[in-house]
Amino acid sequence: MPRRRKRISLHWPQALNVTRTVLDKEKLVYIVAANRRVRYEKGFSRIVYIGMTERGLKRIAESISDRAEDFLREHGIKELVVWIVTCKGTQRVKAWHKLERALIIRFRELFGGLPKGNKKGEKMKWKNELDMFSKNGLTAVLQSAS
């Protein structure tokens, strides 16, 4: 008796889409956004995580694989998008650290709390980040990813 063959299907949309943007730099900041807005104390935002890496694409892939299951289990969230945020470097300054810190603090000011996936940053205060980045520039990045 012949076996019945299994039907196969290609799931759409694709599960992962990688571009050259992440290949140019190793040290960068990334924002993970959901397909729908999430409620925060002072409003709604699609941003669910702000992170930083010194290892480029590998760290971003690890971070998404670790956190995706938790985010995707939330009601209505079916898709996550990762945005890369970079800035020009400065000698002897870890600009990517300061950029991540500035984005987290500004997010907290705008939305009343940390992104859902972030644990660090609850007690962060402005140091010298505003010497490097403007509040308007940080707000514009956060609004674009929202």
C-alpha positions in Angstrom: 0.0 0.0 0.0 1.6 3.3 -1.1 2.1 6.0 1.6 0.4 9.2 1.3 2.8 12.1 0.6 2.9 15.0 3.0 1.8 18.4 1.8 4.4 21.2 2.3 3.8 24.9 2.4 5.9 28.1 2.5 4.8 30.4 5.2 4.4 34.0 4.3 5.6 36.6 5.3 9.2 35.5 5.8 10.4 34.8 9.3 13.7 36.8 9.1 14.9 39.4 6.7 18.5 40.6 7.0 20.0 43.5 5.0 23.6 44.8 4.6 23.0 47.6 7.1 24.2 45.5 10.0 27.3 44.4 8.2 28.9 47.8 8.1 29.4 48.2 11.9 29.8 45.9 14.9 29.0 48.4 17.6 25.5 49.7 17.2 22.1 50.2 19.0 18.9 48.5 17.9 15.2 49.0 18.6 12.8 46.1 18.4 9.2 47.2 17.4 6.0 45.2 17.3 3.4 45.2 14.6 0.9 47.0 17.0 1.3 49.6 19.6 1.8 48.6 23.2 0.3 50.5 26.2 2.6 52.4 28.4 1.9 54.7 31.3 1.9 57.9 29.2 0.8 56.6 25.9 1.3 53.9 23.2 4.4 52.8 21.3 5.4 49.9 19.1 8.8 49.8 20.7 9.2 46.8 23.0 13.0 46.7 23.4 16.1 49.0 23.1 19.4 47.2 23.0 23.1 47.6 22.2 25.7 45.3 20.7 29.5 45.2 20.2 29.2 42.0 18.1 26.9 43.2 15.3 24.4 40.9 13.7 25.2 37.9 15.9 24.0 39.7 19.1 20.9 41.0 17.4 19.9 37.6 16.2 20.6 36.1 19.7 18.6 38.9 21.4 15.6 38.4 19.1 15.6 34.6 19.4 15.7 34.9 23.2 13.0 37.5 23.5 10.7 36.8 20.5 8.7 34.1 22.1 7.8 36.3 25.1 6.8 39.3 22.8 4.9 37.2 20.3 2.8 35.6 23.0 1.3 39.0 23.9 -2.2 39.6 22.5 -2.1 41.0 19.0 1.6 40.9 18.4 2.4 38.9 15.3 5.5 40.5 14.0 8.7 42.1 15.3 10.8 44.5 13.3 14.4 45.5 14.3 15.6 49.0 13.5 19.4 49.8 13.6 20.4 53.2 15.1 23.9 54.4 14.7 25.9 57.6 15.2 29.3 58.9 14.2 32.1 57.8 16.5 34.2 60.0 18.7 37.7 59.2 19.9 37.9 57.5 23.3 34.1 57.7 23.7 31.9 54.6 23.5 29.2 56.5 21.6 27.0 53.4 21.2 26.8 53.0 25.0 25.7 56.6 25.3 23.2 56.4 22.5 21.5 53.3 24.0 21.4 55.1 27.4 20.0 58.3 25.9 17.3 56.4 23.9 16.2 54.5 27.0 16.0 57.6 29.2 14.2 59.6 26.5 11.7 56.7 26.0 11.1 56.6 29.7 10.4 60.4 29.7 8.0 60.1 26.7 6.1 57.0 27.7 6.4 56.8 31.5 8.4 53.6 31.7 10.9 51.3 30.1 10.2 49.3 26.9 8.5 46.0 27.9 11.6 43.9 27.2 14.1 46.2 29.0 15.1 45.5 32.6 17.9 48.1 33.0 17.3 51.8 33.0 14.6 52.3 35.6 16.9 54.6 37.6 19.0 56.1 34.8 19.5 59.8 34.9 21.0 62.1 32.2 24.8 62.5 32.5 26.6 63.9 29.5 24.4 62.3 26.8 22.7 65.5 26.0 26.1 67.0 25.0 26.3 64.4 22.3 22.6 64.0 21.2 19.6 66.4 21.2 16.3 65.5 22.8 14.6 66.3 19.5 16.8 63.9 17.6 16.3 61.1 20.1 12.5 61.8 20.1 12.5 61.7 16.3 14.2 58.3 16.2 11.8 56.9 18.8 8.8 58.3 17.0 10.0 56.9 13.6 10.3 53.4 15.2 6.9 53.7 16.8 
